[in-house]
Amino acid sequence: MSQPAFDSETENYMFDVIKSGWWSQGKITKQFEKNLSEYFPSNAVVVNNGTSAITAALLAHGIKPGDKVVVPDYTFIATCSAAKIIGAEILVADVDPNTLNVKPQSIEKLVKENDVKAVMVVDMAGLPVDLEPIIELSKRYKFVLIEDAAQAIGSEYKNKKIGSFEHTATFSFTVAKIITTIEGGCITTGNKEILEKLFQLRNFGRSGDGQYVHILNSVNFRFNDIQAALGIKQLEKIDNFITRRIEIAKMYEENIENVTFQHIPDYTTIHSHMLFFVFAKNNEMKEKYLNFLQQNGVDARLPYLPIHRQPCNPELASSKCPGADEIFEKAFTLPIYNNMTIDECKLVIDTCNKVEN
């Protein structure tokens, strides 16, 4: 489905860090944060994984047990589970089955009817959510907006990078993402007070004065310098990674027959294509595609099960989210990764086109 890109320059740089004897969070981590902050541009805090990034963001904004938090019904489970671990009550908002992203009108209905403390939106597969109407809703209804951009580093909304806006956004650097640190994540924010809390939360709630004084109750979300070295080298290559993914996505869209693809709205300047979704005509055809592709060596995969249908969320089972259900019934994903070759792409295309022929 996805493969990390790795070269000798990166290997040597990581080995230099290992030989230095300082492996835990230190100056290389600070350098990675500086590079990320300049890239977005925003204030970046790196943590040990993307789920920790969401959890820390929620805690920094004061979300506590019993608070109502809206999440899209179609997302990876971490968007929901991070809030539930804190003790928040989850409300699911339906998504547009064409873009896979949450619909602003679904959010507005929920915040009108409930005392919502936070809304999390997701840039599914790397496609930016329509931010402007949601930012306007956050101002009107006074809720915290957190953007789960785990899949969207490098994507742009109206010529602005995801992560460069004032509100808090979270990213993941696990192996399947655009850039990887094996495991890892980061949070961006334009709010200096939230930034300070994030630095404290990352390190057991500890103050930044070097003393064992703990301002907040927290755990260990720290990063390390070995992974930061990998991240620095990955970030240097991010433009090339995204260019290749866009090329692969274009080849898929222009050459695979009898299916449809994720709709890319005009407000999207760059779609980083962390995942590539394909829509069959119906569930029967989806299963036919999956079985045929997998039997012929193509790592096609099922989509996420909607949040309200997950066994860990029985309290959400009665939620009505037809957009999310439609995605699950019809969609599957095709391989796409930074060092994918044109020949590998053609193999996927040819195999797809044999299914209905």
Secondary structure in CASP SS format (residue, H / E / C, confidence):
PFRMAT SS
TARGET T0000
AUTHOR 0000-0000-0000
METHOD secondary structure of the structure
MODEL  1
M C 1.00
S C 1.00
Q C 1.00
P C 1.00
A C 1.00
F C 1.00
D C 1.00
S H 1.00
E H 1.00
T H 1.00
E H 1.00
N H 1.00
Y H 1.00
M H 1.00
F H 1.00
D H 1.00
V H 1.00
I H 1.00
K H 1.00
S H 1.00
G C 1.00
W C 1.00
W C 1.00
S E 1.00
Q C 1.00
G C 1.00
K H 1.00
I H 1.00
T H 1.00
K H 1.00
Q H 1.00
F H 1.00
E H 1.00
K H 1.00
N H 1.00
L H 1.00
S H 1.00
E H 1.00
Y H 1.00
F C 1.00
P C 1.00
S C 1.00
N E 1.00
A E 1.00
V E 1.00
V E 1.00
V E 1.00
N C 1.00
N C 1.00
G H 1.00
T H 1.00
S H 1.00
A H 1.00
I H 1.00
T H 1.00
A H 1.00
A H 1.00
L H 1.00
L H 1.00
A H 1.00
H C 1.00
G C 1.00
I C 1.00
K C 1.00
P C 1.00
G C 1.00
D C 1.00
K E 1.00
V E 1.00
V E 1.00
V E 1.00
P E 1.00
D C 1.00
Y C 1.00
T C 1.00
F C 1.00
I C 1.00
A H 1.00
T H 1.00
C H 1.00
S H 1.00
A H 1.00
A H 1.00
K H 1.00
I H 1.00
I H 1.00
G C 1.00
A C 1.00
E E 1.00
I E 1.00
L E 1.00
V E 1.00
A E 1.00
D C 1.00
V E 1.00
D C 1.00
P C 1.00
N C 1.00
T C 1.00
L C 1.00
N C 1.00
V E 1.00
K C 1.00
P H 1.00
Q H 1.00
S H 1.00
I H 1.00
E H 1.00
K H 1.00
L H 1.00
V H 1.00
K H 1.00
E H 1.00
N C 1.00
D C 1.00
V E 1.00
K E 1.00
A E 1.00
V E 1.00
M E 1.00
V E 1.00
V E 1.00
D C 1.00
M H 1.00
A H 1.00
G H 1.00
L C 1.00
P C 1.00
V C 1.00
D C 1.00
L H 1.00
E H 1.00
P H 1.00
I H 1.00
I H 1.00
E H 1.00
L H 1.00
S H 1.00
K H 1.00
R H 1.00
Y H 1.00
K C 1.00
F C 1.00
V E 1.00
L E 1.00
I E 1.00
E E 1.00
D E 1.00
A C 1.00
A C 1.00
Q C 1.00
A C 1.00
I C 1.00
G C 1.00
S C 1.00
E E 1.00
Y E 1.00
K C 1.00
N C 1.00
K E 1.00
K E 1.00
I C 1.00
G C 1.00
S C 1.00
F C 1.00
E C 1.00
H C 1.00
T E 1.00
A E 1.00
T E 1.00
F E 1.00
S E 1.00
F C 1.00
T C 1.00
V C 1.00
A C 1.00
K C 1.00
I C 1.00
I C 1.00
T C 1.00
T C 1.00
I C 1.00
E C 1.00
G C 1.00
G E 1.00
C E 1.00
I E 1.00
T E 1.00
T E 1.00
G C 1.00
N C 1.00
K H 1.00
E H 1.00
I H 1.00
L H 1.00
E H 1.00
K H 1.00
L H 1.00
F H 1.00
Q H 1.00
L H 1.00
R H 1.00
N E 1.00
F C 1.00
G C 1.00
R E 1.00
S C 1.00
G C 1.00
D C 1.00
G C 1.00
Q C 1.00
Y C 1.00
V C 1.00
H E 1.00
I C 1.00
L C 1.00
N C 1.00
S C 1.00
V C 1.00
N E 1.00
F C 1.00
R C 1.00
F C 1.00
N E 1.00
D H 1.00
I H 1.00
Q H 1.00
A H 1.00
A H 1.00
L H 1.00
G H 1.00
I H 1.00
K H 1.00
Q H 1.00
L H 1.00
E H 1.00
K C 1.00
I H 1.00
D H 1.00
N H 1.00
F H 1.00
I H 1.00
T H 1.00
R H 1.00
R H 1.00
I H 1.00
E H 1.00
I H 1.00
A H 1.00
K H 1.00
M H 1.00
Y H 1.00
E H 1.00
E H 1.00
N H 1.00
I C 1.00
E C 1.00
N C 1.00
V C 1.00
T E 1.00
F E 1.00
Q C 1.00
H C 1.00
I C 1.00
P C 1.00
D C 1.00
Y C 1.00
T E 1.00
T E 1.00
I E 1.00
H C 1.00
S C 1.00
H C 1.00
M C 1.00
L C 1.00
F E 1.00
F E 1.00
V E 1.00
F E 1.00
A C 1.00
K C 1.00
N C 1.00
N H 1.00
E H 1.00
M H 1.00
K H 1.00
E H 1.00
K H 1.00
Y H 1.00
L H 1.00
N H 1.00
F H 1.00
L H 1.00
Q H 1.00
Q H 1.00
N C 1.00
G C 1.00
V C 1.00
D C 1.00
A C 1.00
R E 1.00
L C 1.00
P C 1.00
Y C 1.00
L C 1.00
P C 1.00
I H 1.00
H H 1.00
R H 1.00
Q C 1.00
P C 1.00
C C 1.00
N C 1.00
P H 1.00
E H 1.00
L H 1.00
A C 1.00
S C 1.00
S C 1.00
K C 1.00
C C 1.00
P H 1.00
G H 1.00
A H 1.00
D H 1.00
E H 1.00
I H 1.00
F H 1.00
E H 1.00
K H 1.00
A E 1.00
F E 1.00
T E 1.00
L E 1.00
P C 1.00
I C 1.00
Y C 1.00
N C 1.00
N C 1.00
M C 1.00
T C 1.00
I H 1.00
D H 1.00
E H 1.00
C H 1.00
K H 1.00
L H 1.00
V H 1.00
I H 1.00
D H 1.00
T H 1.00
C H 1.00
N H 1.00
K H 1.00
V H 1.00
E C 1.00
N C 1.00
END
